Amino acid sequence: MNRFRLLSLFFTVSWLLVCQETVWSQRDQARRRVTLPPQLQEVSGMTFQPDGSLWMLSDSGNPPELYRVNHLTGQIEEIVPLPAENRDWEDLTTDGRGRLFIGDFGNNQNRRRDLRILVFDPVSGALDSIKFSYPDQVAFPPADERERNFDMEAFVFFKDSLHLFSKHRFRGDFVCKHYILPAAAGSFTAQLVESRVIPDRVITGSALNSDGSVLAMTGYIVSLRWGGLPRTRASVMFFSSFSGSRFLDGDMSVKRLPKLLFARQFESVAHLHGNTWLAANEGRKWQKQRLWRVKKPENPQK
């Protein structure tokens, strides 16, 4: 079979799969997803505050602003500008006091030496920062691209600490490393506590459920197969039955996320209630930025 026929077959099969996956009733569509406004075309982090409000941020190249969003309509209800540079904001989490932690630790090239987490109190307006480094990084960047595992796009607050999860390069072995930092202003060296291979996915966002018993992480993969044909998928990985804060040691279940020919770039997740979570994807010319409802699978799987 020549390449033209192979490509035709690939796109035909992909389109049939897309139709099967995305044809819903109008009522079901309204329930499962909402479109986000242009300010959130590159949404990269979100979290629910203790009062039930949903906050979002966008990554590098966007204004240093936080957005309070109605999760039912997708509309922005409040914009809070911050007096800080958006070098590469990649995730957002909160503590029980209502403080927001902004992960300015995007590090695609593994070259940054100015990694930080901003700490913002929406009530008082106070802004502080946590500066940090990795204990196992000695080259900026590592010479071998397969060892460039110092990008970061996901973290959560849990029991007075911040837990960070690395995003490996696509040419690496898909190991996700789990680091811990104090949730207090200052300069620190992060503590590496565990790691795990997340098959065929790089990690782009994370969140805990309300009682801290389930960790969810968004991830996706872009690769080539069958002589150069693209392969993409996006998923939410759920970890449960872990001991203490060793989240990656837990049982993992995987929920595939909706795609339209190619997987959407999902970069953030938040817990809504029960087994229902929200996941948001960045927008592209052929894909709208949207907020989706996702159900956690009942049984662990690979």
N, C-alpha and C positions, 0 to 999 in steps of 0.2 A: 504494500500500500504506500503510495507516494505521500509526501508531506502535505500537499494540498488536500487530498482526501482525508488524511488524518486530522488536519485542522478542521475541516468541515464536520467530521464526525464528532470531534471534541466540542465544538460550539453547539451542535445540534443536541447532543446529550446534555450539555450544561444548561441549555435553554429549557429542556424538558424538566430537569431537576429544579430549576428556578421556578418554573410554573407550578410544580408540585408543592414547592416549599412556601411560595409567597401568595398563592391565590387564596384569600380569605374573604369572608363577607365584610361589608362596610362596617358593620357593628363590631366584628372581631378586630378589624384593623384599628378602629378608634380605641378599642380597649388595650391593644397590645403595644401601640407605638404612638408617639407624638413628634412632630417636627420642631426642632429648636431654631431660634432666630439666628440671623447672620453673625451676631457677636460671638456665637458659640459654634461657629463652623469648625474650629479646631479644639473642641472641648477635650480636655485631657484629665480632668479630675472632678470628683463630686463627692459630697457627703451630706448626710442628714444631721442637723443639729439636735440637741436634746429637746428643743421646743417643736420639732417636727418640720422645720424649714429646710429646704434643699438648697445647697450652695454649690456653685460650679466655678471652674476657672478654665482658661485657655493657655496653650503653651507658647513657646518662643515666637516672637514677631507680633504678638498681640499686646494690648495695653495691660498694665499691671492692675487689673480690676478683678473683684469678686462679684458674682452674680447670684442673687437669690431668685430661684426659679420655681414656678408653679409646676409640680410634677404631673398634674393632670392635663394641663394645656400646653406646657413647654414654654410659656411666656415668661419673660423677665419681669420680676416685680420690684427689684431693687438692684442698683449698681453701686458698689463701694470701691472707689479708687484708692490705691495704696501708694505711699511715698517710697517705692522700692522698684528696682529694675526687675523686669520679667526676663531674666537671662534664659531660663528654660523651665518654666513651671510645669510639673508633670503629674502631680497628684495632690489630693486634699483630704485631710482627716480632721477629726475633732476629739476633744476629751469631754468628760462629764461636766466640766465647768463652762462649756460653751466656747472655749478658745479654739481657733482654727489654725491648723498647721499646714503651711504651703510648702510643698516639696520642690524647691528650686535646685534640683539635682539631675536634670537631664544632661546626659554626657555621651552623646552618640559616638564621638570620636575617642572617648576615654582619655581626654587630655586635660580636663578641668582640675584645677587645684583650689577652686573657690566654691566648693559645694556647700550648700546651706539649706536650712529649713527656716522659713519665716514663721513667727508665732504672733498671731493677731487676735486681739480681744475686741469683738464687735461692739461691746457695750461701752468700754472705756476709750476705745480707739488706740490703745497701746500696741506698739509693734516692736518686736525684738527678733533675735535670730539665733539659731544653733548652727555653728560652723563645725564641719567634720571632715574626716579623711578615712580611707579604708586601710585596715592593718595589713592587707595582703597585696596592695598595689605599690610597686617599686619603679615602674616605668610608665611614662605619660606620652603616648600610649604604649602598651606592650607591643613588641616587635611582631609577634605572631598574632595575626588577627583572631585566631581561634581562642586566644587567651584574653581577648578584650571583653571582659565580663564585669565592667565597672560602670555601665550605664544603669540608670535607676528611673523607674516610672511608677513605682507602686510602694505604698507604705500604709500602716495603720497605727493607731494609738491603742495600747493595751496595758493595763495595770501600771500606770505611771511611766511607761517607756514607749518609744517609737520603734516600730519593726519595719525594716526596709527589705524589699525583695528585688533582686537584680534582674536586668534584662540582658540576656546574652546576645552576642552577634549571631546572625543567621548562619554563619559558617562555623559556629562553635558546636558544642555538644548539648546545648539546651539545658545546661545546669542553671538552676535558679539558686542564688545564695541569699541567706537570711541573716541580716545584721540587726543589732540592737543599739539604740542611742538613748541617753536620758532625755526626757521631755522637758528640758530646762535650758534657758539661754546659756551660752558658753561655747567653748571650743573643745571638741572631743575626737578621739579615735574610736570608730565604731567597733563593736564586738561581733565577730563572725561566729554564729552559733550552729548553723546547719546548712545543708544544701540538698538539692534533689533534682534529678533529671525530669523535666516536664516535656514529654515526647512531642517533638515537632511543633513547639510553640515557644514564643518569647513573651515575657510577662509585661503587661502595659498598665495595669491598675489593680487595686485591691480594696477590700472592705471586710469588716466583721459584722455579724448579725448582732442583735441587741444584747444578747447575753454572753457574747464572746465564745460561743461554742462552734461556730462555723466561720471559716475564712473563705472568701470568694476572690478569685483572681481572673482578670481578663487576659487573653493571650491570642496570638494569631501566628500564622506561618505563610510565607511566600517562597515558593520553590519552583523548580523546573523538573519535568519528568517526560518520559516518552519522546526523547529527541528534542526537547526544548519547549514543550507545552507547559503553560503556567498552572500551578496548583496552589490554591489559597484556601484557608479555612480560619475561622475565628470561633472562640469558645469561651465559656466561663468554667473554670475549674473550682470545685468546692472541696474543702478539706474539713474533715470532722473526726471525732474520736481521737484527738491528739492529747498529749500529756503536757500540762502547763501551757507554755507558749511555744512549744516546738510544733508549730503549725504544719510544716512540711512533712513531718512524720505521720500525719494523720491519714485516714482513708480518703482517697480522691474519687470524686465523680465528675463527669464531664457533660456539659450541655452545649451542643453546637448552636451557634448563633446564625440568624438569618443572613443569607447572601443573595446578591443579584448578579449572577454570572461570576463575579469575583467577590471575595469576602470583604465586608466592610471593615474599616480600621477602628475596632472597638478599643477605647483607651481608658474607660472608667466604669466603676460598678459601685452600687450602694444598696444596702438592705432596706426594703420597704416594710414588709411584715411577714411573719410566718416563713413559708418557703418561697416567697415572692421577692425578687430582687429587680433593680433597675440597672440597665447597661446602656451606655451612650457611645455612639460612633461619630468620628469626625466626618465632615462633609467633603465630597469631591464633585466634579462637574456632573458626573453621572449618578451620584449618590447623595441624598440629603443627609444632613446631620440630624440624628434622631435619638429619642429616648425610648427604650424598649423595656417591656416587662418580661422577666425570665423566671421560670420555675426551676428550683433545684431538684435534680433527679432524686428519687427515693433510695436507690441502691448504688453503692460504690462501684465504679468501673474504671477501666483504663482508657 
